[in-house]
Structure formats: C-alpha cells, structure tokens
Amino acid sequence: MPIWFFPALLALCAVVTLAAGIWLLLHAQAVAVLFRGHADIVPAPRKAKASRRAVWLALALFNLGWIASIAIWTLAISGEANDVVQQDRLD
C-alpha cells in the first residue's frame, strides 16, 4: 500500500462522520420521532421531514465512521501499519 493510504482512509472516515453528524443535527426532529418514548425524548408536534430509514442510515454511517477512525488510529499508533505500507528505498 502507498504511504498516503491510511491518511486518505482516515480523512474519508472523518468526512463521512462529519456529513452524517450534520445531517442528523439538521434532522433532529426525525431523530426524536425515531426515539419517541425513550429517556424523556419528546418530538415537536410537526411531522418529521426525513424517513425512519434515512435516520437509521445516517446513525449507522455516523457510528461506522468514528469507529473506523479509531481503528485506523489504533492501527497506526501501534506500529502495525508500518508493516503494510511500502516504502521506497534508495539502495
């Protein structure tokens, strides 16, 4: 793998997490409708603009993004990524 692979993968995970998080914040009404009746969550009386499927998809992408980011950081910090990355040698 080229040396830029892990930073690019980490950036992709960050962008996915950020986009899903912003979408969830903009559609907080739909999230509240999804979790109605749990832990004092009461949605507004108006109808939610996003479907349940879209909310679940955004929640899944958000969680997969930050979990993958932590996994990539752990792989890089532990030194395991050093064995995978091809380094050009000037021998």
Order of alpha helices (4+ residues) and beta strands (2+ residues): alpha-alpha-alpha-alpha
